[in-house]
């Protein structure tokens, strides 16, 4: 087990199996020293953990729950990276995180939701987990998921 996986275990997480694609793409690709993941959804054991728009009010996904969903997305992104590179200790830097939040029109807390992914990546990779990031509010996401996260990481050879 890698040091990254040891840190995740200490936090109560395990790197899951890579989530199979739901369309015509692969979970991750490596080009040179960079690994790009496809957008990862909050899937656990093949089940989407929540559906709907994020916001405050009845019928909406609570922002705190959406932040937890972003964390699951990040775990799935880590699994996608591992499926390409094998050893997560080869990751030298999380370069970029892009988080999409299916948002109620009044919701403007996308950065707080995507913090779920950013905080997990920082805990897993330490200083190498500090990254550039975008947090984008969108009208809808695949399968009506509230959150989707993709990452780009640099790896050693």
Buried (B, 14 or more C-beta within 10 A) or exposed (E): EBEBBEBBEEEEBEBBEBBEEEEEEEBBEEEEBBBBBBBBBBBEEEEBBBEBBBBEEEEBBBBEBBBBBBBBBBBBBBBBBBBBBEBBBBBEBBBBBBBBBBBBEEBEBBBBBBBBBBBBBBBBBEEBBEBEBEBEBEEEBEEEBBBBBBBBBBBEE
